[in-house]
Amino acid sequence: SVKENFFSATGFLEDKEGIQLTATIKKTPAKSEIEIDKGQKLQLGGSQTSFADIEGTIGIDKNTKDWEKLSFSGEMKGFKGITKGKRQTFTVHGNITADGESVGVDNISTPFGNMGLTYDIKNSRFLGNLNINQNLGPVKFIGSANMLVGSNGWYFSAGGQATPPGIGEISMGLIIGNSDYLPADVTTTLMQYAYDKNVPPTIKNGVSGMFITGRKDVPIINIPDWKIDLGVVSAAMGAKAGLDARIWMNFDSNANEYGIGAMAFAHVYFSASSITCTNFGAEARAELGAKGSYNTANGNFNLDGCGSITVGGHFEQCVPTVFAGCKWCVGTSISKSVKLDLHFDSGGNTDLSFGFGNCSKQPLSGGW
């Protein structure tokens, strides 16, 4: 429409990222702007997930005399775990991102700080990542965090090295979320911070709750790591002990079921090689741990204990050559583990069994 000192026209806002919205350009002697028509939504992912009740404008930058970036807000509807009524503001920078915004999620009252979100058009999901190098209270933390929000739900994961006062450096990993799908690489990345590689039920098939793991290595007194190389022969020896702990909570049980676990471990190894291309080594590992769950609503509990001893060795002989080093090798290796498993629960069930394998599912490594 055209009036005295006023002009307006309605058309479409389109972006290569997939945005298509009806908008109206308005111009007066004082300002020019493009306003998104109210009551629209962007379909995100499946038919039940959308960015609804969109509002937004584009103005003129007074300094550059050019159009500003498009900013718009709306309600994220249909996303599993996202708080109903939560509005989110996005700015188009080539990607659709949420700058300096928080996302409210069911069961968790804490926002995610200044993590930026990027909408992945192809896979219909929001992604976020953040590198962390700061003091969280008295604890120094260096690591990274990742977030995903999609039609199947959401999760937030983080991992790195923390240095609590009086304890020293520990490895820590955590994940919280409510999603029917959890990529295998997320679980693999998370479990690298744990000594016990057994994946808890909370994150075994998707994620529906919270899982936190921590590991602290403690050098064994009087058995320091050492290496020696005399030219004709070289050798290495080391020993390490430590503690691994974890805690988890299950959302599917109305946040009434909690789990806790702990494991102590010790590992010692020796290896040697000579100028004759002979290599051999031996190592041993001992583990003792317990884990269990408790339901605060009905008082039911389960407790499992495990103790294991693993020993292994290897021998290899190669043919020494003048110019090509050691060639045409033959050898053998052996690794044996025995363990004791114990179980009892609130229903009066008990079990004691002996078997093969170790408690943590950690392979012998021949070193660190």
Buried (B, 14 or more C-beta within 10 A) or exposed (E): EEEEEEEEEEEEBEEEEBBEBEBBBBBEEEEBBBBBEEEBBBBBBEEEBBBBBBBBBBBBEEEEEEEBEBBBBBBBBBBBBBBEEBBBBBBBEEBBBBEEBBBBBEBBEEEBEEBBBBBBBEEBBBBBEBEBEEEEEEBBBEBBBBBBBBBBBBBBBBBBEBBBEEEEEBBBBBBBBBBEBBEEEBBEBBBEBBBBBBBBBBBEEBBBBBBBBBBBBEEBEEEEBEEEEEEEEBBBBBBBBBBBBBBBBBBEBEBEBBBBBBBBBBBBBBBBBBEEBBBBBBBBBBBBBBBBBBBEEEEEBBBBBBBBBBBBBBBBBBEBEEEEEBEEEEEEEEBEBBBBBBBBBEEEEEEEEEEEBBBBEBEBEBBE
